[in-house]
Amino acid sequence: MAVNPMSMAPMAVTPPERVPRLRWRPTRQADLPECMPLVPPWLGLSSAERAALPALWAQIVNAPAIYSMVIEDLGLAPGQRVQAWGVAMALAPEWVARWSLDHRPEPLIVARVYRALLAGETLMDETSFGRVNACGELSMLCLHYGMHYADIEHPYVQALIAAGNESMRFGMSGHQLSALYYENAAESDGWMRAAGFLQRSMPEAAPLHYWGMSRAEAMRTIPGSTARQLFESHPPRFRLSVSQRRLLWRALFDEDDARLAQDLGVSAHGLKKLWRGIYERVSDVVPDFFGDAGGEDDGKRGPEKRRQVLAYVRQRPEELRPWVGAAA
Amino acid sequence: MSFSPDRPDFASRLRHRPMRRSDVAECMGLLPPWLELDAEQRSLLPALWERLVYEPGVVTGVSEETALPPGQRLQGWGTTLVMPAQWLHEVALACTAQPELGTVATRAVYQALLDGRLQVPSEREIAQANAGDGVVFLALHYYQLRVDLSSPYALRLLSMANEAYRMHHAGYRVRAVFQQASQADEPWLNGAGFRRRHAALPGPAAMQPVLYGVTREEAAAMLPGITARHVFEHQVPRFRLTSTQRRLLWLALFDESDAHLMPLLEVSVHGLKKLWRGIYERIEDVEPAFFGDAAASEDEGKRGPEKRRQVLAYVRQRPEELRPWP
């Protein structure tokens, strides 16, 4: 059994021949045991640090500054479905400066990030995130994307990479990004380039390659690639609360109310109240938003209103992101 | 246009959606100048498009600026036809040696549609191609009101066009995708991963049509990430839904209300409910555990919205369920 250079999981030479039923969604606490074997071995973490990751991830998986998506194969049995895991982190300008991300950083950036978090440093909270986002100084560091298989010629692996691109486009869009950073293994050069990332210099003999894109570079790039797409942004219009945004983000994956209530830690009544709050806020800002569905009978009109709100935010993801500043 | 979308205080609210029959008049303002149809052809286009817009062999979407008043919202229009298999060899591949075939591809298709020599393929024909060697797409044209790529708003529109193209063309087994555009459009076509198929003829770049495209063999040499490569991702559908069921799901993906869906599908409230029930039943036949707890009740009125969400969640990421398959 070989070891995948992009993850620590033992791998067969090629994936099993099966029809993939891939879908991507935000990571849940319950996914973490399946995600841990997808942490790449090249991060440069010690055994002790690696052993501490499950507890760290249990703390941060739902943090506002963390973007974490799994790609699961619905054709497999529950508990064996997660085929890829990608994570990124929103960074304040101080963290960018501290690790020289805009210059020539020392290799093994992600290991240093993990060490800082394991030592108790905290991620950006909603308010700081919103402030940095609103003034266009937000950066994102892609921590890692791991798959069980590394044979990128194989259609199953290409389907996983395609799903990884889609999940990134959807999961990380809607911010006023200043820059994107991504340190990755040399084996991933092909798909990093295909996703539109630009290679940066690192000290010679660095074990990893360093990639990125700045806003200025994005604005000089014609749209089409994944990296370029993440720089599309507008100020939000509705300025929804943290819980309202979180509910909408989860609801975009068409989860049922029972699952949404569980994920958000609210009762069925609390969930209805959250939806009502969203409809009221939207109607306050744009009184004719719901057209004929604007009646007060929420029990009857709720699903229609929900569809209209979701249709809007699905293509206007800035409404889902933290924002502390002037309204549009 | 009186609005200034590049002004910092303009709050853009772009979205994309499938074209509707009621968009035809506005879309006629979005025909590219390089198309150079004569006056008679142009006068016949509105009626042609009213006939074509809901054909299964036509893939067409608009980008609209919802911050503008109705009737002035459309900012971009793109439209694609599923082409007969022989067109791939007779025109798209042959134009490398005979550029004049490539330069008039869209004009020739319009003329053939107008005089009846070309019929848009039926559901059955698309299904056969989809399950066989794959469908050949020709994007007849994409045009947006703002074309100067130094304008941030023009780039936004282009970005939206990429998203729309990915969504509208995904889920087919694709043999090749082609796009007619002008020589001046080459930067954004390259940005989306399309390659020029032939040399451009002499003349102003903005008025010289060129055929761009990617074949399956070329896509196989690319890694995922870019628009043109993305549409070659394909799996065999699992549920084999009917044509009307697929159409309902496709339109529902844009979160249209029932009131909007009914006239588009030409069904009553009762007919719409029946369609949804048929979809749930078909899915449960193939995969009894699909709905989990939501399947426990037969009360469609109560459980319908939950089931609908689950189905839409699935097909949104598995678009092969939305495409014709025998």
Interface residues (C-beta under 8 A of the other chain):
Chain A: V19 P20 R21 L22 R23 W24 I152 Q158 A159 I161 A162 A163 G164 N165 E166 G190 W191 R193 A194 A195 G196 M219 T221 I222 P223 G224 S225 T226 R228 Q229 E232 H234 P235 R237 F253 D254 E255 D256 D257 A258 D292 A293 P303 E304 R307 Q308 L310 A311 Y312 R314 Q315 R316 A328
Chain B: A11 S12 R13 L14 R15 H16 L149 P152 L155 R156 L158 S159 A161 N162 E163 P187 W188 N190 G191 A192 G193 M222 L223 P224 G225 I226 T227 R229 H230 E233 Q235 V236 R238 F254 D255 E256 S257 D258 A259 D293 A294 P305 E306 R309 Q310 L312 A313 Y314 R316 Q317 R318
